Each structure stands twice: as structure tokens, then as C-alpha cells.
Amino acid sequence: MIHVSRKEHFNAAHKLWNPNWSDEKNFEVFGPCANVNWHGHNFELIVTVKGMPDPETGFVVDLKKLSTLIRRLVIDKVDHKNLNVDVDFMQGKLASCETLVMEFWKILEPAIKDITPNGGLYKLKLYETPRNFVEYFGE
Ligand SMILES: Nc1nc2c(c(=O)[nH]1)N=C([C@H](O)[C@H](O)COP(=O)(O)OP(=O)(O)OP(=O)(O)O)CN2
């Protein structure tokens, strides 16, 4: 099995805020990430596909097709957006990295299967800052 990865980039605003809590509790738990007027990040999303190379192309997945798919299905929906306000699949959800990768997985997994006949989505890695990142394997 070979792992093949593509990195994409997006900028987005958000705030960490639990609507079931008081303002005081949100500020206590989330600190500056609960800033009422939002804050932004330069996110990096790394999508890893696992599979066997096709004997006719040598590819596990065509990286150009993978990039086009990630941009169309995910990046175009979140880039230069407010994650809490503008993004349909984040409505009513806490705008953490954990939530984002789980939502990205639901969108990307079936679409990647279609372009990866001998494999599929293996891992999503999302950097929110150069030092904060999460990884998700679909379970
Ligand atoms: N488990 C999670 N914890 C936190 C998340 C998250 O999505 N999941 N998010 C945040 C904030 O949105 C943001 O990432 C905090 O940024 P910051 O602490 O400023 O991160 P830096 O790496 O830039 O900070 P340094 O202190 O300079 O290293 C918080 N927690």
C-alpha cells in the first residue's frame, strides 16, 4: 500500500463559542478564541489517500484530480469565509479543528472513492496554526 498526499490551503475566520453557555463561561474556556468579533487562521489541509498503484498509470490517485476535487468540495466553501456564519455544513456546530476534519471527511470520503479505484481516503490532517493540528482517520 502507498500513501499519497495533497496539501491545500485556506484562510477563514471563526470563534469558539458554545451557545449553551454564558458569555463568562465561553470566555473562561475558550479565552481569546471566543473573541466576539471573530479571529482568523491560515489553515493547511493535508489529504492522504491510501491504495495500490494502477498498473497502467502508476498512480494510486491522480493528484491533479485529487486537488481539483478537494478545492471544489471543501476549499471553495471555506476559503475567505466565516466558518460560524457562512459555511452550510458548520451551522450549529462548534467551529473547532476537530469538527472541521470530521465534516470534511463526510464530504471527501465518497468522492475520493470515485477517483481511487484501488484505495480510498486514509487520513485528514488540518493545521490551524503552524503549531496546532489535528489528524482524523474516519473513526
Ligand atoms: N482541541 C482544540 N483546541 C483548540 C482549538 C481547536 O480547534 N481544537 N482551537 C483553538 C483556537 O482556535 C486557536 O487555534 C488558538 O490559537 P493559538 O493558541 O493562538 O495557537 P498558536 O499555535 O498560534 O499559539 P502559540 O501560543 O503562539 O503557540 C484553541 N484550542
The ligand as an SDF file (V2000), in Angstrom:
LIG
                    3D

 30 31  0  0  0  0  0  0  0  0999 V2000
   -8.5570   20.8760   20.6330 N   0  0  0  0  0  0  0  0  0  0  0  0
   -8.5840   22.1350   20.1370 C   0  0  0  0  0  0  0  0  0  0  0  0
   -8.0950   23.1330   20.8690 N   0  0  0  0  0  0  0  0  0  0  0  0
   -8.1030   24.3950   20.3830 C   0  0  0  0  0  0  0  0  0  0  0  0
   -8.6020   24.6630   19.0990 C   0  0  0  0  0  0  0  0  0  0  0  0
   -9.1280   23.5860   18.3310 C   0  0  0  0  0  0  0  0  0  0  0  0
   -9.6230   23.7460   17.1920 O   0  0  0  0  0  0  0  0  0  0  0  0
   -9.0950   22.3390   18.8880 N   0  0  0  0  0  0  0  0  0  0  0  0
   -8.5570   25.9320   18.6140 N   0  0  0  0  0  0  0  0  0  0  0  0
   -8.0650   26.9340   19.2930 C   0  0  0  0  0  0  0  0  0  0  0  0
   -8.0130   28.2990   18.6890 C   0  0  0  0  0  0  0  0  0  0  0  0
   -8.9410   28.4450   17.6320 O   0  0  0  0  0  0  0  0  0  0  0  0
   -6.6320   28.6450   18.1010 C   0  0  0  0  0  0  0  0  0  0  0  0
   -6.0460   27.5660   17.4210 O   0  0  0  0  0  0  0  0  0  0  0  0
   -5.7160   29.0310   19.1730 C   0  0  0  0  0  0  0  0  0  0  0  0
   -4.5930   29.6210   18.6050 O   0  0  0  0  0  0  0  0  0  0  0  0
   -3.3190   29.9090   19.4560 P   0  0  0  0  0  0  0  0  0  0  0  0
   -3.4630   29.3490   20.8260 O   0  0  0  0  0  0  0  0  0  0  0  0
   -3.0220   31.3360   19.2940 O   0  0  0  0  0  0  0  0  0  0  0  0
   -2.3190   28.9760   18.6860 O   0  0  0  0  0  0  0  0  0  0  0  0
   -0.8180   29.2860   18.3190 P   0  0  0  0  0  0  0  0  0  0  0  0
   -0.2140   27.9680   17.9040 O   0  0  0  0  0  0  0  0  0  0  0  0
   -0.7350   30.3570   17.3120 O   0  0  0  0  0  0  0  0  0  0  0  0
   -0.3540   29.7920   19.7140 O   0  0  0  0  0  0  0  0  0  0  0  0
    1.0620   29.9140   20.4120 P   0  0  0  0  0  0  0  0  0  0  0  0
    0.6790   30.1110   21.8360 O   0  0  0  0  0  0  0  0  0  0  0  0
    1.7080   31.0810   19.7740 O   0  0  0  0  0  0  0  0  0  0  0  0
    1.8070   28.6450   20.1750 O   0  0  0  0  0  0  0  0  0  0  0  0
   -7.6020   26.7690   20.6700 C   0  0  0  0  0  0  0  0  0  0  0  0
   -7.6340   25.4180   21.1410 N   0  0  0  0  0  0  0  0  0  0  0  0
  1  2  1  0
  2  3  2  0
  2  8  1  0
  3  4  1  0
  4  5  2  0
  4 30  1  0
  5  6  1  0
  5  9  1  0
  6  7  2  0
  6  8  1  0
  9 10  2  0
 10 11  1  0
 10 29  1  0
 11 12  1  0
 11 13  1  0
 13 14  1  0
 13 15  1  0
 15 16  1  0
 16 17  1  0
 17 18  2  0
 17 19  1  0
 17 20  1  0
 20 21  1  0
 21 22  2  0
 21 23  1  0
 21 24  1  0
 24 25  1  0
 25 26  2  0
 25 27  1  0
 25 28  1  0
 29 30  1  0
M  END
$$$$
